[in-house]
Amino acid sequence: MIQFPKFHVGCTTSALAMALFAGMAVPPARAQTSDTAATPDTETPPAAEIVVTAARREPAGALHPLDTGGYALTRSDWSDVLSGTSALALVKNLPGVTFTSTDAYGLDLSDGFLLVRGFRQNELAITFEGIPLNDGSYGSVTGTAPLNIGVATDIASVNISPGSASVSTFSNTVNGGEMRYAIADPKPQFALDVTQGFGANNSFVTSATVNTGRIGEAGPRMLFGIERISKDKYTGAGTQYMLRANAKLVQDVPWGDFTAFLSFARAEIWGYNNTSFDMLSKLGWNGTDISYPDYARAVFVASPENAGRSCGAYSCGELASLIPYDTGQATDDFVGNVTHHFNLTDRLSGSVMGYAAISKSNIEIADVSTPSQTGAPFSAQVWQTRPRRFGGTIELTWKGDRHTLSAGAWIERISSTSRFASYNEPMPGQGAPLRAIGPYDVYGAAFQIANDSRWRTHSLQAYVRDVFKPSETLTIDAGFKAVDFSTDGGGIGPDRAPSGRLATTDLFLPRLSIDWRPNARTALYLDIAKTAVGYRVSSRGNIGPVSSAWAADSQELFDAALGTLKPEKDWNFTVGGYRRFGPFSINLDAYYGIILNRLLNGTSGPQFNPVRTVGIVPRSELIGADAIIGWKPFAWLDISQSVSVSKLRYQSDLVLAGDVTPLKGHFQPGYPGVSLVTQIGVKHGRFDAGATSTLYLDNPFTYGNDIYVPNYWQVNAHASYRLPKFGRMPELTFRIDANNALNRNNIGSVGIGGYSVSGDYQTFMRSAPRQFLLSISARI
């Protein structure tokens, strides 16, 4: 085992419609808040509507906060990401945000990790076109991953509030802030955008978006988008494929509008193998991946009679448990909604939305602990999750002279299943081995079912909110929400996976935000909020990062934990400000969080058969601060530097099945304590170029903090040139991207299979080496 040292470093109509479509009540135009979605295709609002104009007119390096420290990002703010990249990566350059993935495009659900001020992506309130996504992590049975919704090139805006979510944001998973995705509204005229990219490892990225324009004098406007990404893995063998498609329709009516949104995504991903520090030391940087497609070698290594033989740095038996023949996933996601925005009077408006989200995931790994009935020494273990979500929201808003009062409610029902099915692999010479992406029943139906589980989750939320403007410079946003989240179910198979009921109810979760803007160059804000979340759901044996009571190794451990489990409830406090001094700008904030009853899973054992124990840390504290300094010395040059420090420290010990693990004083694993992001952008005429340097330091690897992750440093760069439309020739843009331009060997996502209490564990992945992408875009 290698131990690394610890590092120490010291509203217009269009704006109103878009915000309501996102499922939120909207304050007056003069006091618009970070809840409003910014869409660059909408008409430019008056100068007083700072929410939209700030994101459009100011460069990324000079981003200043919206009300209470939120940010409205548009396409120019994520110009350094590759075409087709995961939606989670679009916010990675904000202070207090970290994003890592093994694949440069973030296509693999298992290894794309986002954290915002100490909270992981499944602890944020994330919505897409107003649809609550809930827990969108790997193998989730209660949510939908942002990666698998919408065409990436059609995403027009992301509104993010890093401190805390508004009371009017609907989610059953939110501990910290919120992220709100919106695709572009259909344009009133016909338009066609096509992009083709070619890159490293046989990467092909193709996207097309068609705007029909308004059909007839009073007909609907429609947008259709499709995106296809295919590539080889950068090490080992296997391919990665993603297809996304979406459609959006807007029909205006005299009293409001009707909108409809539909998204489909299909992913077929050969994955990379989880790695430990010991494996990296003994097998080398490129020696830890899966053994696919050498099936004969994999069978030899995994055969019991060869367990004691030498297979290089490890015995064959050890190597078989560390390096599977293959791993991968095949997923399908359908998400859609219908929303009606209506104006009852000049002052009273509202919205009603119904939505559905249906997912099917098959996550496969070669399992040497379960031989095939054919005689092959391993089988294909397929983790099959099937969540089905149906929900609706209703909201009303009354706009007075100085008060904007709003109220709303959300209801959602989830039925979900999860099981681990074992399928036969053939003996060498008796047929082709199964593919990681299926089909899996080539040699018969599943011969073993483990951890078969069924759950029903009910979510209810109601809120009341008042946005008060006592003066032109001061805005007070106060409200509270009431929540009732419950989950029933669990194991139904003969192997008795844990089963039971857990519920969270809180009738008063307040939030207070104060925003003072004495002039156009200055902003000061304060944000205080309390949150309560539903218990996270995942089955025994899950190979994802979710901490769930149902992941306990036995019913006895689950029952023993029930006496100590309590719903997690947090308090978040944020204070900050912004100031512009000519070409300079500075944005500062500090935050403090009290985290009560954080549920943790201690993990051990091999990745295809992990052992998890369940317990809570009664109290933890989150302390952090962010700073962005922006400099625009010339109209064509933007430079910014951000520094973030964030520490989530456990203030109590971890109680696991009656045993106490001393965690008091230790820091949360998998989250860098210090991050630095440097951005340089050049825009001159038709030329656009930029570079981003990201550095993550002080990242614990275990709950006990006995191992730390080496420093992560990545530089991305891009350059593009636009040729305007000429005659019949469409507008053309030529672009080149370099991801990890310095070609550093970085350890990226950590905790993919959970975290050990202490010691080395097979749970991280490397980040991609240098990746180039050359793309050509045409616009008609």
HUTA-V447818 format. One record per residue. OMEGA is omega in radians with two decimals (none if undefined). NEAR is the number of other ideal C-beta (glycine too) atoms within 8 Angstrom. Layout:
[[OMEGA | NEAR] [OMEGA | NEAR]]
//
This chain:
[[3.11 | 7] [3.07 | 9] [-3.14 | 6] [-3.12 | 10] [3.07 | 5] [-3.13 | 7] [3.09 | 9] [3.10 | 5] [-3.13 | 7] [none | 2] [2.94 | 12] [-3.12 | 11] [-3.11 | 6] [3.13 | 11] [3.12 | 17] [-3.13 | 13] [-3.11 | 11] [-3.13 | 15] [3.12 | 13] [3.11 | 17] [3.09 | 14] [3.02 | 14] [-3.07 | 14] [2.98 | 14] [-3.03 | 14] [3.06 | 14] [-3.11 | 10] [-3.09 | 10] [-3.08 | 12] [-3.14 | 8] [-3.06 | 11] [-3.06 | 15] [-3.11 | 17] [3.08 | 15] [-3.07 | 13] [-3.14 | 17] [3.10 | 12] [-3.14 | 16] [-3.02 | 13] [-3.13 | 10] [3.13 | 7] [3.14 | 12] [-3.13 | 5] [-3.12 | 6] [3.10 | 12] [-3.06 | 6] [-3.11 | 5] [-3.09 | 6] [-2.96 | 14] [-3.05 | 9] [-3.09 | 15] [-3.03 | 15] [-3.13 | 11] [-3.10 | 12] [-3.06 | 15] [-2.96 | 10] [-3.09 | 5] [3.11 | 8] [-3.12 | 10] [-3.11 | 12] [-3.11 | 13] [3.14 | 12] [3.03 | 16] [-3.03 | 10] [2.90 | 14] [3.11 | 14] [3.13 | 15] [2.91 | 17] [3.08 | 15] [-3.14 | 13] [3.03 | 14] [-3.10 | 16] [3.01 | 15] [-2.96 | 11] [-3.13 | 8] [-3.08 | 7] [3.06 | 11] [-3.07 | 13] [-3.09 | 11] [3.11 | 12] [-3.13 | 9] [3.08 | 13] [3.13 | 12] [-3.11 | 12] [3.10 | 11] [3.11 | 12] [3.14 | 13] [-3.08 | 13] [-3.04 | 13] [-3.11 | 12] [-2.94 | 15] [-3.09 | 13] [3.08 | 13] [3.10 | 12] [-3.13 | 13] [-3.12 | 11] [3.02 | 14] [3.09 | 11] [3.07 | 13] [3.05 | 12] [3.09 | 17] [3.10 | 11] [-3.09 | 13] [-3.14 | 11] [-3.14 | 14] [-3.05 | 13] [-3.07 | 12] [-3.13 | 14] [-3.01 | 15] [-2.97 | 11] [3.01 | 15] [-3.04 | 17] [3.06 | 16] [3.05 | 13] [-3.13 | 13] [3.12 | 15] [3.05 | 15] [-3.12 | 13] [-3.14 | 10] [-3.05 | 11] [3.12 | 13] [3.04 | 13] [3.10 | 10] [2.99 | 18] [-3.11 | 13] [3.07 | 14] [3.08 | 17] [-3.05 | 15] [3.11 | 13] [-3.10 | 13] [3.07 | 13] [-3.14 | 13] [-3.12 | 15] [-3.08 | 14] [-3.12 | 12] [-3.09 | 13] [-3.09 | 14] [3.11 | 12] [-3.08 | 15] [3.04 | 18] [-3.12 | 14] [-3.08 | 16] [-3.12 | 13] [-3.12 | 17] [3.08 | 13] [3.11 | 15] [-3.00 | 13] [3.10 | 12] [2.97 | 15] [3.04 | 14] [-3.03 | 14] [-3.11 | 13] [3.10 | 12] [3.10 | 12] [-3.05 | 15] [-3.08 | 13] [2.97 | 14] [3.03 | 14] [-3.10 | 18] [3.01 | 16] [-3.02 | 14] [-3.02 | 14] [3.13 | 14] [3.14 | 14] [3.07 | 14] [3.08 | 15] [-3.13 | 14] [3.05 | 14] [-3.06 | 13] [3.13 | 10] [3.05 | 14] [-3.08 | 14] [-2.90 | 15] [2.94 | 14] [-3.03 | 11] [-3.02 | 17] [-3.10 | 15] [3.04 | 16] [-3.07 | 14] [-3.14 | 14] [3.05 | 15] [3.01 | 17] [-3.07 | 14] [2.99 | 13] [3.04 | 13] [-3.11 | 14] [-3.14 | 12] [3.10 | 6] [3.12 | 7] [3.08 | 7] [3.12 | 11] [3.08 | 11] [-3.13 | 12] [3.10 | 8] [3.03 | 14] [3.13 | 9] [3.09 | 15] [-3.06 | 8] [-3.11 | 14] [3.11 | 8] [3.11 | 9] [3.14 | 6] [3.03 | 15] [3.14 | 12] [-3.11 | 16] [3.08 | 10] [3.10 | 16] [3.10 | 11] [3.12 | 14] [2.96 | 9] [-3.11 | 13] [-2.93 | 11] [3.14 | 11] [-3.13 | 10] [-3.07 | 8] [-3.10 | 5] [-3.10 | 4] [-3.10 | 4] [-3.09 | 8] [2.93 | 9] [-3.09 | 16] [3.05 | 12] [3.08 | 18] [3.13 | 10] [3.08 | 17] [-3.09 | 11] [-3.14 | 16] [3.10 | 12] [3.05 | 15] [-3.10 | 10] [2.99 | 13] [2.98 | 10] [-3.10 | 13] [3.02 | 9] [-3.06 | 6] [-3.11 | 9] [-3.13 | 7] [-3.11 | 13] [3.09 | 9] [-3.01 | 16] [3.10 | 11] [3.04 | 16] [3.08 | 11] [3.06 | 15] [3.08 | 12] [3.08 | 16] [3.10 | 11] [-3.13 | 15] [3.06 | 13] [3.07 | 12] [3.12 | 10] [3.04 | 5] [-3.06 | 7] [-3.07 | 2] [-3.13 | 6] [3.08 | 10] [2.99 | 10] [3.07 | 12] [3.08 | 12] [-3.12 | 11] [3.11 | 15] [-3.14 | 10] [3.05 | 14] [3.07 | 10] [3.07 | 14] [3.13 | 8] [3.04 | 13] [-2.92 | 11] [2.85 | 14] [-3.01 | 14] [3.00 | 13] [-3.08 | 15] [2.99 | 12] [-3.00 | 11] [3.01 | 10] [3.12 | 12] [3.11 | 10] [3.10 | 9] [-3.12 | 11] [-3.13 | 12] [-3.03 | 7] [-3.05 | 8] [3.12 | 9] [-3.02 | 7] [-3.10 | 7] [-3.06 | 6] [-3.04 | 6] [-3.05 | 12] [-3.13 | 11] [-3.10 | 15] [3.05 | 11] [0.14 | 13] [-3.11 | 4] [-3.03 | 7] [-3.12 | 10] [3.11 | 7] [3.14 | 8] [3.12 | 14] [3.13 | 13] [-3.10 | 9] [-3.04 | 13] [-3.11 | 12] [-3.08 | 10] [-3.11 | 6] [3.14 | 4] [-3.03 | 12] [-3.09 | 10] [3.14 | 6] [3.09 | 7] [3.03 | 5] [-3.14 | 10] [-3.09 | 6] [-3.14 | 4] [2.93 | 9] [-3.12 | 10] [3.13 | 16] [3.11 | 10] [-3.09 | 9] [-3.13 | 12] [-3.13 | 13] [-3.12 | 7] [-3.07 | 11] [3.13 | 10] [3.06 | 14] [3.11 | 12] [3.01 | 15] [-3.12 | 12] [-3.08 | 14] [3.01 | 16] [-3.05 | 12] [3.01 | 13] [3.14 | 9] [3.03 | 15] [3.13 | 11] [3.11 | 15] [3.08 | 11] [2.98 | 13] [-3.06 | 10] [3.05 | 15] [3.04 | 10] [-3.06 | 15] [3.07 | 10] [-3.14 | 9] [3.05 | 7] [3.09 | 5] [-3.08 | 4] [-3.02 | 7] [3.13 | 11] [-3.13 | 14] [3.10 | 12] [3.04 | 14] [-3.08 | 11] [2.95 | 13] [-3.08 | 8] [3.07 | 14] [3.09 | 12] [-3.10 | 14] [-3.10 | 10] [3.04 | 15] [-3.13 | 9] [3.00 | 13] [-3.06 | 13] [-2.95 | 14] [2.97 | 18] [3.09 | 12] [-2.97 | 16] [-3.11 | 13] [3.11 | 12] [-3.13 | 6] [3.12 | 10] [3.07 | 9] [3.10 | 15] [3.12 | 7] [-3.05 | 10] [3.06 | 6] [-3.01 | 12] [3.07 | 10] [3.10 | 16] [3.07 | 15] [3.06 | 13] [-3.08 | 13] [3.08 | 14] [-3.03 | 15] [3.10 | 12] [-3.08 | 14] [3.06 | 11] [3.05 | 15] [-3.06 | 11] [3.08 | 15] [-3.09 | 8] [3.12 | 13] [3.11 | 11] [3.01 | 14] [-3.10 | 10] [3.08 | 16] [-3.14 | 11] [3.06 | 13] [-3.09 | 9] [3.05 | 8] [3.14 | 8] [3.14 | 3] [3.13 | 6] [2.93 | 9] [-3.10 | 15] [3.13 | 10] [3.10 | 16] [-3.12 | 11] [-3.13 | 12] [-3.13 | 11] [3.02 | 13] [3.12 | 9] [3.07 | 14] [-3.13 | 11] [2.92 | 14] [-3.02 | 9] [3.10 | 15] [3.09 | 12] [3.08 | 15] [3.09 | 13] [-3.09 | 12] [3.13 | 11] [-3.11 | 14] [-3.10 | 17] [2.90 | 12] [-3.12 | 14] [2.92 | 12] [3.12 | 8] [-3.14 | 7] [-3.11 | 3] [3.11 | 6] [3.14 | 6] [3.08 | 5] [3.10 | 9] [3.07 | 13] [-3.12 | 8] [-3.12 | 13] [3.12 | 11] [0.03 | 10] [-3.03 | 6] [-3.05 | 12] [3.14 | 8] [-3.10 | 8] [3.06 | 11] [3.10 | 7] [3.12 | 5] [-3.12 | 10] [3.11 | 10] [3.07 | 8] [3.14 | 9] [3.04 | 11] [3.13 | 13] [-3.01 | 13] [3.09 | 17] [3.11 | 10] [2.93 | 16] [-3.11 | 11] [3.11 | 16] [3.12 | 11] [3.06 | 16] [3.06 | 10] [3.04 | 12] [-3.13 | 10] [2.99 | 14] [-3.02 | 11] [3.07 | 14] [3.02 | 11] [-2.99 | 14] [3.08 | 11] [3.11 | 13] [3.08 | 6] [-3.13 | 5] [-3.06 | 5] [-3.03 | 7] [3.08 | 11] [3.10 | 14] [-3.11 | 12] [-3.09 | 18] [3.11 | 10] [3.06 | 13] [3.07 | 10] [3.04 | 12] [-3.07 | 11] [3.06 | 14] [-3.12 | 11] [3.13 | 15] [3.09 | 11] [3.11 | 15] [2.98 | 7] [-3.07 | 10] [-3.03 | 13] [3.07 | 15] [-3.10 | 9] [-3.13 | 12] [-3.14 | 3] [2.97 | 8] [2.92 | 9] [-3.06 | 17] [3.13 | 15] [3.11 | 12] [-3.12 | 10] [3.06 | 7] [-3.07 | 9] [3.06 | 11] [3.09 | 13] [3.06 | 7] [-3.05 | 10] [-3.12 | 4] [3.06 | 6] [-3.01 | 13] [2.98 | 11] [3.11 | 16] [3.10 | 11] [3.12 | 15] [-3.10 | 12] [-3.12 | 14] [-3.13 | 10] [-3.09 | 10] [3.07 | 5] [-3.05 | 6] [-3.09 | 4] [-2.96 | 6] [3.05 | 11] [3.03 | 11] [-3.08 | 9] [3.11 | 16] [-3.11 | 10] [3.11 | 16] [-3.11 | 12] [3.03 | 14] [-3.13 | 10] [3.01 | 14] [-3.05 | 11] [3.01 | 14] [3.09 | 14] [-3.14 | 14] [-2.99 | 13] [2.98 | 13] [-3.00 | 13] [2.97 | 16] [3.13 | 13] [-3.10 | 12] [-3.11 | 14] [3.09 | 14] [-3.04 | 13] [-3.03 | 12] [3.03 | 15] [-3.05 | 10] [3.09 | 14] [-3.14 | 14] [3.08 | 17] [3.12 | 15] [-3.03 | 14] [-3.12 | 7] [3.08 | 8] [-3.14 | 11] [3.11 | 6] [3.08 | 13] [-3.13 | 16] [3.14 | 8] [-3.13 | 9] [-3.07 | 13] [-3.13 | 9] [-3.11 | 5] [-3.07 | 8] [3.03 | 12] [3.11 | 7] [3.08 | 11] [3.09 | 12] [-3.03 | 10] [2.96 | 13] [3.12 | 10] [3.14 | 16] [3.13 | 9] [3.03 | 16] [-3.09 | 10] [-3.14 | 13] [-3.14 | 11] [3.10 | 12] [3.10 | 9] [3.12 | 10] [-3.12 | 8] [-3.12 | 4] [-3.12 | 6] [3.00 | 9] [3.10 | 13] [3.14 | 11] [-3.10 | 15] [2.98 | 10] [3.05 | 14] [-3.09 | 9] [-3.13 | 14] [3.14 | 9] [3.02 | 15] [-3.05 | 10] [-3.06 | 12] [3.02 | 10] [3.08 | 11] [-3.13 | 10] [3.14 | 14] [2.98 | 11] [2.96 | 11] [-2.99 | 14] [3.02 | 13] [3.12 | 7] [-3.10 | 6] [-3.04 | 9] [3.11 | 10] [3.13 | 11] [-3.08 | 9] [3.07 | 13] [-3.08 | 8] [2.99 | 13] [-2.97 | 11] [3.05 | 17] [-3.11 | 14] [2.91 | 12] [-3.01 | 15] [-3.08 | 7] [3.01 | 10] [3.12 | 13] [3.11 | 11] [3.14 | 16] [3.14 | 9] [3.10 | 13] [3.13 | 9] [3.04 | 14] [3.01 | 11] [3.03 | 13] [3.14 | 10] [-3.13 | 15] [3.11 | 11] [-3.08 | 12] [3.13 | 6] [-3.12 | 5] [-3.05 | 4] [-3.04 | 6] [3.06 | 10] [3.10 | 15] [3.08 | 12] [3.07 | 14] [3.07 | 10] [3.09 | 15] [-3.14 | 10] [3.04 | 13] [-3.10 | 9] [-3.11 | 14] [2.98 | 10] [-3.06 | 13] [3.09 | 12] [3.14 | 16] [3.12 | 9] [3.09 | 10] [3.11 | 10] [3.12 | 15] [-3.12 | 11] [3.09 | 11] [3.10 | 9] [3.10 | 5] [-3.10 | 6] [3.06 | 7] [-3.04 | 13] [3.09 | 6] [-3.09 | 12] [-3.13 | 8] [3.13 | 5] [-3.08 | 10] [3.10 | 11] [3.12 | 10] [3.03 | 13] [3.14 | 11] [-3.13 | 14] [3.10 | 11] [-3.11 | 11] [3.04 | 12] [3.13 | 15] [-3.14 | 12] [3.12 | 13] [-3.13 | 9] [3.05 | 16] [3.14 | 10] [3.12 | 14] [3.07 | 11] [-3.14 | 7] [-3.12 | 5] [-3.11 | 3] [-3.07 | 7] [-3.14 | 10] [3.13 | 13] [3.12 | 10] [3.10 | 13] [3.13 | 12] [3.06 | 13] [-3.13 | 11] [-3.12 | 14] [3.09 | 10] [-3.10 | 12] [2.90 | 12] [-3.05 | 11] [3.11 | 14] [-3.12 | 15] [-3.10 | 13] [3.05 | 14] [-3.12 | 15] [3.11 | 10] [3.12 | 11] [3.05 | 7] [3.08 | 15] [3.12 | 12] [3.08 | 11] [-3.14 | 6] [3.11 | 7] [3.11 | 15] [-3.13 | 11] [3.10 | 12] [3.04 | 11] [-3.14 | 14] [3.11 | 12] [3.04 | 14] [3.14 | 10] [3.10 | 11] [-3.07 | 10] [3.01 | 9] [-3.09 | 10] [3.12 | 6] [-3.13 | 7] [-3.11 | 5] [3.11 | 4] [3.13 | 2] [3.14 | 7] [3.02 | 7] [-3.10 | 10] [3.05 | 11] [3.10 | 11] [-3.02 | 10] [3.01 | 12] [3.12 | 11] [3.01 | 16] [3.08 | 11] [-3.02 | 13] [-3.02 | 16] [3.14 | 10] [3.07 | 8] [3.13 | 6] [3.02 | 7] [-3.11 | 5] [2.89 | 10] [-3.04 | 10] [-3.05 | 14] [-3.09 | 13] [3.12 | 14] [-3.10 | 12] [3.09 | 14] [-3.08 | 13] [-3.10 | 12] [3.02 | 13] [3.07 | 13] [3.08 | 10] [3.08 | 8] [-3.12 | 9] [3.13 | 9] [-3.09 | 12] [-2.98 | 10] [3.08 | 14] [3.06 | 14] [3.07 | 13] [3.00 | 12] [-3.05 | 14] [2.98 | 12] [-3.10 | 7] [3.13 | 11] [3.08 | 16] [3.03 | 10] [3.05 | 15] [-3.09 | 11] [3.10 | 14] [-3.13 | 11] [3.09 | 10] [-3.13 | 11] [3.11 | 11] [none | 7]]
//
